[in-house]
Amino acid sequence: MHPSEGEALFALHCRAEKLSPVSEYQFDPDRKWRADFCFLAEKLLVEIEGGVWLGKAGGHTSGKGMESNMEKYNQATVLGFKLLRFSTQTVKSGKAIEIVKLVLADIK
């Protein structure tokens, strides 16, 4: 699967910070759900939400897509993961990597 603009930029930010998350991590073997990134030792999942500002409902921003995402994110929590969600704009601003660094430091 080809990474979105936000995912590619977040991966670049991680490399710059010498962080090595697993991309497209399958956190639920039964449902085969994947997270965009996972910091395995800390059980921290990161999702980069695309299409937030498209102005039309579709894919993940439709009612059905949002319901599906809620089910997925809740299951991640049930399985013991922490979850952070960011828009592409938040990644571009640098806020996403700063928040991830704070959470990782707090977990350790």
N, CA, C and O atoms as a GROMACS GRO file, in nm:
protein
  432
    1MET      N    1   0.084  -0.118   0.000
    1MET     CA    2   0.000   0.000   0.000
    1MET      C    3   0.089   0.124   0.000
    1MET      O    4   0.188   0.131   0.073
    2HIS      N    5   0.053   0.221  -0.082
    2HIS     CA    6   0.130   0.344  -0.095
    2HIS      C    7   0.095   0.441   0.019
    2HIS      O    8  -0.022   0.468   0.042
    3PRO      N    9   0.196   0.493   0.091
    3PRO     CA   10   0.165   0.583   0.202
    3PRO      C   11   0.107   0.715   0.153
    3PRO      O   12   0.140   0.762   0.044
    4SER      N   13   0.020   0.773   0.234
    4SER     CA   14  -0.035   0.905   0.205
    4SER      C   15   0.074   1.010   0.228
    4SER      O   16   0.182   0.980   0.280
    5GLU      N   17   0.045   1.132   0.188
    5GLU     CA   18   0.138   1.242   0.210
    5GLU      C   19   0.171   1.256   0.359
    5GLU      O   20   0.287   1.272   0.396
    6GLY      N   21   0.068   1.251   0.443
    6GLY     CA   22   0.089   1.265   0.587
    6GLY      C   23   0.171   1.150   0.646
    6GLY      O   24   0.257   1.172   0.731
    7GLU      N   25   0.143   1.028   0.599
    7GLU     CA   26   0.219   0.912   0.648
    7GLU      C   27   0.366   0.921   0.606
    7GLU      O   28   0.455   0.893   0.686
    8ALA      N   29   0.390   0.960   0.482
    8ALA     CA   30   0.528   0.972   0.434
    8ALA      C   31   0.604   1.079   0.512
    8ALA      O   32   0.721   1.059   0.548
    9LEU      N   33   0.539   1.190   0.539
    9LEU     CA   34   0.605   1.298   0.614
    9LEU      C   35   0.628   1.257   0.759
    9LEU      O   36   0.733   1.288   0.815
   10PHE      N   37   0.530   1.188   0.820
   10PHE     CA   38   0.549   1.143   0.958
   10PHE      C   39   0.667   1.045   0.966
   10PHE      O   40   0.747   1.052   1.059
   11ALA      N   41   0.677   0.955   0.869
   11ALA     CA   42   0.791   0.861   0.865
   11ALA      C   43   0.923   0.937   0.855
   11ALA      O   44   1.021   0.900   0.919
   12LEU      N   45   0.926   1.041   0.774
   12LEU     CA   46   1.046   1.125   0.761
   12LEU      C   47   1.080   1.192   0.894
   12LEU      O   48   1.196   1.195   0.935
   13HIS      N   49   0.978   1.246   0.961
   13HIS     CA   50   1.001   1.308   1.092
   13HIS      C   51   1.055   1.207   1.192
   13HIS      O   52   1.143   1.239   1.272
   14CYS      N   53   1.002   1.085   1.189
   14CYS     CA   54   1.051   0.980   1.279
   14CYS      C   55   1.198   0.950   1.253
   14CYS      O   56   1.277   0.940   1.346
   15ARG      N   57   1.234   0.936   1.126
   15ARG     CA   58   1.375   0.910   1.092
   15ARG      C   59   1.464   1.023   1.141
   15ARG      O   60   1.573   0.999   1.193
   16ALA      N   61   1.419   1.147   1.125
   16ALA     CA   62   1.498   1.263   1.170
   16ALA      C   63   1.517   1.261   1.321
   16ALA      O   64   1.618   1.309   1.372
   17GLU      N   65   1.420   1.206   1.392
   17GLU     CA   66   1.427   1.199   1.539
   17GLU      C   67   1.485   1.066   1.588
   17GLU      O   68   1.486   1.038   1.707
   18LYS      N   69   1.532   0.984   1.494
   18LYS     CA   70   1.590   0.852   1.524
   18LYS      C   71   1.489   0.760   1.595
   18LYS      O   72   1.524   0.684   1.685
   19LEU      N   73   1.364   0.769   1.550
   19LEU     CA   74   1.258   0.682   1.600
   19LEU      C   75   1.227   0.580   1.491
   19LEU      O   76   1.232   0.612   1.372
   20SER      N   77   1.195   0.459   1.531
   20SER     CA   78   1.174   0.351   1.434
   20SER      C   79   1.042   0.277   1.455
   20SER      O   80   1.042   0.162   1.496
   21PRO      N   81   0.930   0.343   1.427
   21PRO     CA   82   0.804   0.270   1.438
   21PRO      C   83   0.788   0.170   1.324
   21PRO      O   84   0.848   0.185   1.218
   22VAL      N   85   0.707   0.070   1.349
   22VAL     CA   86   0.670  -0.026   1.244
   22VAL      C   87   0.554   0.036   1.167
   22VAL      O   88   0.456   0.080   1.227
   23SER      N   89   0.563   0.041   1.036
   23SER     CA   90   0.453   0.096   0.958
   23SER      C   91   0.358  -0.016   0.917
   23SER      O   92   0.398  -0.131   0.901
   24GLU      N   93   0.231   0.020   0.901
   24GLU     CA   94   0.126  -0.075   0.864
   24GLU      C   95   0.126  -0.197   0.957
   24GLU      O   96   0.124  -0.312   0.912
   25TYR      N   97   0.128  -0.170   1.086
   25TYR     CA   98   0.135  -0.275   1.187
   25TYR      C   99  -0.003  -0.339   1.208
   25TYR      O  100  -0.100  -0.270   1.238
   26GLN      N  101  -0.010  -0.470   1.192
   26GLN     CA  102  -0.135  -0.544   1.214
   26GLN      C  103  -0.148  -0.573   1.364
   26GLN      O  104  -0.082  -0.662   1.417
   27PHE      N  105  -0.233  -0.496   1.430
   27PHE     CA  106  -0.245  -0.509   1.576
   27PHE      C  107  -0.354  -0.608   1.618
   27PHE      O  108  -0.358  -0.648   1.734
   28ASP      N  109  -0.441  -0.647   1.527
   28ASP     CA  110  -0.547  -0.741   1.560
   28ASP      C  111  -0.547  -0.855   1.459
   28ASP      O  112  -0.587  -0.837   1.344
   29PRO      N  113  -0.500  -0.973   1.500
   29PRO     CA  114  -0.490  -1.085   1.406
   29PRO      C  115  -0.625  -1.137   1.358
   29PRO      O  116  -0.634  -1.190   1.247
   30ASP      N  117  -0.730  -1.123   1.438
   30ASP     CA  118  -0.861  -1.173   1.399
   30ASP      C  119  -0.925  -1.085   1.291
   30ASP      O  120  -0.971  -1.135   1.189
   31ARG      N  121  -0.926  -0.955   1.313
   31ARG     CA  122  -0.988  -0.863   1.218
   31ARG      C  123  -0.888  -0.812   1.114
   31ARG      O  124  -0.927  -0.747   1.016
   32LYS      N  125  -0.760  -0.842   1.135
   32LYS     CA  126  -0.652  -0.800   1.046
   32LYS      C  127  -0.644  -0.647   1.033
   32LYS      O  128  -0.601  -0.594   0.930
   33TRP      N  129  -0.687  -0.577   1.139
   33TRP     CA  130  -0.676  -0.432   1.140
   33TRP      C  131  -0.531  -0.390   1.150
   33TRP      O  132  -0.451  -0.454   1.217
   34ARG      N  133  -0.499  -0.283   1.082
   34ARG     CA  134  -0.364  -0.228   1.083
   34ARG      C  135  -0.367  -0.083   1.131
   34ARG      O  136  -0.466  -0.012   1.114
   35ALA      N  137  -0.258  -0.043   1.191
   35ALA     CA  138  -0.238   0.097   1.227
   35ALA      C  139  -0.128   0.151   1.136
   35ALA      O  140  -0.040   0.077   1.093
   36ASP      N  141  -0.134   0.280   1.107
   36ASP     CA  142  -0.033   0.340   1.019
   36ASP      C  143   0.108   0.319   1.076
   36ASP      O  144   0.201   0.288   1.002
   37PHE      N  145   0.122   0.337   1.208
   37PHE     CA  146   0.252   0.321   1.274
   37PHE      C  147   0.232   0.260   1.412
   37PHE      O  148   0.130   0.282   1.477
   38CYS      N  149   0.331   0.184   1.456
   38CYS     CA  150   0.329   0.129   1.590
   38CYS      C  151   0.469   0.134   1.651
   38CYS      O  152   0.567   0.090   1.590
   39PHE      N  153   0.476   0.189   1.770
   39PHE     CA  154   0.597   0.182   1.851
   39PHE      C  155   0.577   0.061   1.941
   39PHE      O  156   0.509   0.069   2.044
   40LEU      N  157   0.636  -0.051   1.901
   40LEU     CA  158   0.605  -0.181   1.962
   40LEU      C  159   0.631  -0.188   2.112
   40LEU      O  160   0.543  -0.228   2.188
   41ALA      N  161   0.749  -0.149   2.154
   41ALA     CA  162   0.784  -0.163   2.296
   41ALA      C  163   0.690  -0.083   2.386
   41ALA      O  164   0.661  -0.123   2.498
   42GLU      N  165   0.643   0.029   2.335
   42GLU     CA  166   0.556   0.116   2.414
   42GLU      C  167   0.407   0.089   2.389
   42GLU      O  168   0.322   0.149   2.455
   43LYS      N  169   0.376  -0.001   2.295
   43LYS     CA  170   0.238  -0.031   2.256
   43LYS      C  171   0.162   0.098   2.222
   43LYS      O  172   0.050   0.120   2.267
   44LEU      N  173   0.227   0.181   2.141
   44LEU     CA  174   0.168   0.308   2.097
   44LEU      C  175   0.140   0.302   1.948
   44LEU      O  176   0.230   0.282   1.867
   45LEU      N  177   0.012   0.319   1.912
   45LEU     CA  178  -0.028   0.324   1.773
   45LEU      C  179  -0.046   0.470   1.730
   45LEU      O  180  -0.090   0.553   1.809
   46VAL      N  181  -0.010   0.498   1.605
   46VAL     CA  182  -0.030   0.631   1.549
   46VAL      C  183  -0.106   0.616   1.418
   46VAL      O  184  -0.067   0.538   1.330
   47GLU      N  185  -0.214   0.692   1.405
   47GLU     CA  186  -0.294   0.695   1.283
   47GLU      C  187  -0.288   0.835   1.224
   47GLU      O  188  -0.309   0.934   1.295
   48ILE      N  189  -0.259   0.844   1.096
   48ILE     CA  190  -0.261   0.971   1.024
   48ILE      C  191  -0.392   0.971   0.946
   48ILE      O  192  -0.409   0.892   0.853
   49GLU      N  193  -0.482   1.059   0.983
   49GLU     CA  194  -0.616   1.063   0.924
   49GLU      C  195  -0.615   1.152   0.800
   49GLU      O  196  -0.593   1.273   0.809
   50GLY      N  197  -0.638   1.092   0.686
   50GLY     CA  198  -0.644   1.168   0.561
   50GLY      C  199  -0.785   1.213   0.533
   50GLY      O  200  -0.881   1.162   0.590
   51GLY      N  201  -0.798   1.309   0.444
   51GLY     CA  202  -0.929   1.354   0.399
   51GLY      C  203  -1.009   1.434   0.498
   51GLY      O  204  -1.130   1.452   0.480
   52VAL      N  205  -0.946   1.483   0.602
   52VAL     CA  206  -1.017   1.557   0.706
   52VAL      C  207  -1.080   1.684   0.650
   52VAL      O  208  -1.190   1.722   0.691
   53TRP      N  209  -1.012   1.750   0.558
   53TRP     CA  210  -1.058   1.880   0.508
   53TRP      C  211  -1.111   1.872   0.364
   53TRP      O  212  -1.114   1.974   0.295
   54LEU      N  213  -1.153   1.756   0.318
   54LEU     CA  214  -1.201   1.743   0.180
   54LEU      C  215  -1.335   1.811   0.157
   54LEU      O  216  -1.367   1.846   0.044
   55GLY      N  217  -1.413   1.830   0.262
   55GLY     CA  218  -1.540   1.899   0.248
   55GLY      C  219  -1.654   1.812   0.199
   55GLY      O  220  -1.764   1.861   0.173
   56LYS      N  221  -1.629   1.683   0.188
   56LYS     CA  222  -1.737   1.592   0.149
   56LYS      C  223  -1.717   1.460   0.222
   56LYS      O  224  -1.604   1.418   0.251
   57ALA      N  225  -1.827   1.396   0.251
   57ALA     CA  226  -1.818   1.268   0.321
   57ALA      C  227  -1.779   1.158   0.223
   57ALA      O  228  -1.838   1.146   0.115
   58GLY      N  229  -1.682   1.082   0.260
   58GLY     CA  230  -1.639   0.970   0.177
   58GLY      C  231  -1.534   0.891   0.251
   58GLY      O  232  -1.461   0.946   0.332
   59GLY      N  233  -1.527   0.763   0.223
   59GLY     CA  234  -1.426   0.678   0.287
   59GLY      C  235  -1.434   0.685   0.437
   59GLY      O  236  -1.538   0.656   0.496
   60HIS      N  237  -1.324   0.723   0.499
   60HIS     CA  238  -1.315   0.725   0.645
   60HIS      C  239  -1.395   0.838   0.708
   60HIS      O  240  -1.420   0.834   0.828
   61THR      N  241  -1.436   0.939   0.630
   61THR     CA  242  -1.510   1.050   0.688
   61THR      C  243  -1.660   1.035   0.673
   61THR      O  244  -1.736   1.120   0.720
   62SER      N  245  -1.707   0.927   0.609
   62SER     CA  246  -1.851   0.900   0.600
   62SER      C  247  -1.898   0.844   0.735
   62SER      O  248  -1.817   0.804   0.818
   63GLY      N  249  -2.029   0.843   0.754
   63GLY     CA  250  -2.082   0.786   0.877
   63GLY      C  251  -2.037   0.643   0.897
   63GLY      O  252  -1.994   0.605   1.006
   64LYS      N  253  -2.047   0.562   0.791
   64LYS     CA  254  -2.006   0.421   0.799
   64LYS      C  255  -1.856   0.409   0.826
   64LYS      O  256  -1.813   0.326   0.907
   65GLY      N  257  -1.777   0.492   0.758
   65GLY     CA  258  -1.632   0.491   0.779
   65GLY      C  259  -1.594   0.530   0.920
   65GLY      O  260  -1.504   0.471   0.980
   66MET      N  261  -1.664   0.631   0.974
   66MET     CA  262  -1.636   0.674   1.111
   66MET      C  263  -1.673   0.564   1.211
   66MET      O  264  -1.600   0.541   1.307
   67GLU      N  265  -1.787   0.498   1.189
   67GLU     CA  266  -1.827   0.386   1.276
   67GLU      C  267  -1.722   0.276   1.274
   67GLU      O  268  -1.685   0.222   1.378
   68SER      N  269  -1.674   0.244   1.155
   68SER     CA  270  -1.572   0.140   1.140
   68SER      C  271  -1.443   0.179   1.212
   68SER      O  272  -1.382   0.097   1.280
   69ASN      N  273  -1.403   0.306   1.197
   69ASN     CA  274  -1.283   0.353   1.266
   69ASN      C  275  -1.299   0.348   1.417
   69ASN      O  276  -1.207   0.310   1.488
   70MET      N  277  -1.417   0.385   1.466
   70MET     CA  278  -1.439   0.380   1.612
   70MET      C  279  -1.426   0.237   1.663
   70MET      O  280  -1.366   0.213   1.768
   71GLU      N  281  -1.482   0.141   1.588
   71GLU     CA  282  -1.471   0.001   1.627
   71GLU      C  283  -1.324  -0.042   1.630
   71GLU      O  284  -1.279  -0.108   1.724
   72LYS      N  285  -1.251  -0.005   1.528
   72LYS     CA  286  -1.108  -0.038   1.518
   72LYS      C  287  -1.029   0.024   1.633
   72LYS      O  288  -0.949  -0.044   1.697
   73TYR      N  289  -1.051   0.152   1.658
   73TYR     CA  290  -0.974   0.221   1.762
   73TYR      C  291  -1.010   0.169   1.901
   73TYR      O  292  -0.923   0.157   1.987
   74ASN      N  293  -1.137   0.138   1.923
   74ASN     CA  294  -1.176   0.081   2.052
   74ASN      C  295  -1.113  -0.056   2.074
   74ASN      O  296  -1.070  -0.088   2.185
   75GLN      N  297  -1.107  -0.137   1.968
   75GLN     CA  298  -1.043  -0.268   1.980
   75GLN      C  299  -0.894  -0.254   2.012
   75GLN      O  300  -0.840  -0.333   2.089
   76ALA      N  301  -0.829  -0.154   1.954
   76ALA     CA  302  -0.688  -0.130   1.986
   76ALA      C  303  -0.672  -0.103   2.136
   76ALA      O  304  -0.578  -0.153   2.199
   77THR      N  305  -0.763  -0.026   2.192
   77THR     CA  306  -0.758   0.004   2.335
   77THR      C  307  -0.784  -0.122   2.418
   77THR      O  308  -0.717  -0.146   2.518
   78VAL      N  309  -0.882  -0.201   2.376
   78VAL     CA  310  -0.911  -0.328   2.445
   78VAL      C  311  -0.787  -0.417   2.447
   78VAL      O  312  -0.762  -0.487   2.545
   79LEU      N  313  -0.710  -0.415   2.339
   79LEU     CA  314  -0.590  -0.498   2.329
   79LEU      C  315  -0.470  -0.437   2.401
   79LEU      O  316  -0.360  -0.492   2.397
   80GLY      N  317  -0.489  -0.322   2.468
   80GLY     CA  318  -0.384  -0.265   2.550
   80GLY      C  319  -0.296  -0.161   2.482
   80GLY      O  320  -0.192  -0.124   2.536
   81PHE      N  321  -0.336  -0.113   2.366
   81PHE     CA  322  -0.258  -0.011   2.296
   81PHE      C  323  -0.306   0.128   2.333
   81PHE      O  324  -0.424   0.150   2.363
   82LYS      N  325  -0.211   0.222   2.331
   82LYS     CA  326  -0.245   0.364   2.336
   82LYS      C  327  -0.256   0.407   2.189
   82LYS      O  328  -0.191   0.349   2.103
   83LEU      N  329  -0.338   0.507   2.161
   83LEU     CA  330  -0.361   0.549   2.024
   83LEU      C  331  -0.354   0.700   2.013
   83LEU      O  332  -0.418   0.772   2.090
   84LEU      N  333  -0.277   0.747   1.916
   84LEU     CA  334  -0.273   0.890   1.882
   84LEU      C  335  -0.320   0.903   1.738
   84LEU      O  336  -0.282   0.824   1.652
   85ARG      N  337  -0.403   1.005   1.712
   85ARG     CA  338  -0.455   1.030   1.578
   85ARG      C  339  -0.419   1.172   1.538
   85ARG      O  340  -0.436   1.266   1.616
   86PHE      N  341  -0.370   1.187   1.414
   86PHE     CA  342  -0.330   1.318   1.366
   86PHE      C  343  -0.380   1.340   1.224
   86PHE      O  344  -0.391   1.246   1.146
   87SER      N  345  -0.410   1.465   1.192
   87SER     CA  346  -0.440   1.502   1.053
   87SER      C  347  -0.307   1.527   0.981
   87SER      O  348  -0.203   1.543   1.043
   88THR      N  349  -0.314   1.528   0.850
   88THR     CA  350  -0.195   1.560   0.770
   88THR      C  351  -0.144   1.699   0.807
   88THR      O  352  -0.022   1.721   0.814
   89GLN      N  353  -0.235   1.794   0.831
   89GLN     CA  354  -0.194   1.930   0.868
   89GLN      C  355  -0.116   1.931   1.000
   89GLN      O  356  -0.020   2.007   1.015
   90THR      N  357  -0.157   1.848   1.093
   90THR     CA  358  -0.086   1.841   1.222
   90THR      C  359   0.053   1.782   1.202
   90THR      O  360   0.148   1.823   1.268
   91VAL      N  361   0.066   1.686   1.112
   91VAL     CA  362   0.198   1.630   1.080
   91VAL      C  363   0.285   1.738   1.016
   91VAL      O  364   0.400   1.757   1.055
   92LYS      N  365   0.229   1.810   0.918
   92LYS     CA  366   0.304   1.914   0.847
   92LYS      C  367   0.354   2.022   0.942
   92LYS      O  368   0.463   2.075   0.923
   93SER      N  369   0.275   2.056   1.043
   93SER     CA  370   0.312   2.162   1.137
   93SER      C  371   0.424   2.119   1.232
   93SER      O  372   0.485   2.204   1.297
   94GLY      N  373   0.450   1.988   1.241
   94GLY     CA  374   0.550   1.938   1.335
   94GLY      C  375   0.493   1.903   1.471
   94GLY      O  376   0.563   1.849   1.557
   95LYS      N  377   0.366   1.935   1.492
   95LYS     CA  378   0.304   1.906   1.622
   95LYS      C  379   0.291   1.757   1.648
   95LYS      O  380   0.306   1.712   1.762
   96ALA      N  381   0.264   1.680   1.544
   96ALA     CA  382   0.245   1.535   1.562
   96ALA      C  383   0.370   1.469   1.620
   96ALA      O  384   0.362   1.396   1.718
   97ILE      N  385   0.484   1.495   1.559
   97ILE     CA  386   0.608   1.430   1.608
   97ILE      C  387   0.642   1.479   1.748
   97ILE      O  388   0.695   1.403   1.829
   98GLU      N  389   0.613   1.605   1.779
   98GLU     CA  390   0.640   1.657   1.913
   98GLU      C  391   0.553   1.587   2.017
   98GLU      O  392   0.601   1.553   2.125
   99ILE      N  393   0.425   1.565   1.985
   99ILE     CA  394   0.336   1.496   2.077
   99ILE      C  395   0.380   1.350   2.094
   99ILE      O  396   0.381   1.298   2.206
  100VAL      N  397   0.417   1.286   1.985
  100VAL     CA  398   0.464   1.147   1.994
  100VAL      C  399   0.588   1.138   2.083
  100VAL      O  400   0.598   1.047   2.166
  101LYS      N  401   0.681   1.230   2.067
  101LYS     CA  402   0.802   1.230   2.150
  101LYS      C  403   0.765   1.248   2.297
  101LYS      O  404   0.824   1.182   2.383
  102LEU      N  405   0.671   1.336   2.328
  102LEU     CA  406   0.628   1.356   2.467
  102LEU      C  407   0.565   1.229   2.525
  102LEU      O  408   0.594   1.190   2.638
  103VAL      N  409   0.478   1.166   2.447
  103VAL     CA  410   0.412   1.044   2.494
  103VAL      C  411   0.514   0.932   2.514
  103VAL      O  412   0.509   0.861   2.615
  104LEU      N  413   0.605   0.915   2.419
  104LEU     CA  414   0.707   0.811   2.432
  104LEU      C  415   0.794   0.835   2.555
  104LEU      O  416   0.826   0.741   2.627
  105ALA      N  417   0.832   0.959   2.581
  105ALA     CA  418   0.914   0.991   2.698
  105ALA      C  419   0.836   0.962   2.826
  105ALA      O  420   0.894   0.916   2.925
  106ASP      N  421   0.706   0.991   2.825
  106ASP     CA  422   0.622   0.967   2.943
  106ASP      C  423   0.606   0.818   2.970
  106ASP      O  424   0.601   0.777   3.086
  107ILE      N  425   0.597   0.736   2.865
  107ILE     CA  426   0.580   0.592   2.881
  107ILE      C  427   0.707   0.530   2.938
  107ILE      O  428   0.701   0.438   3.020
  108LYS      N  429   0.822   0.580   2.894
  108LYS     CA  430   0.950   0.522   2.938
  108LYS      C  431   0.980   0.568   3.074
  108LYS      O  432   1.084   0.531   3.130
   0.00000   0.00000   0.00000
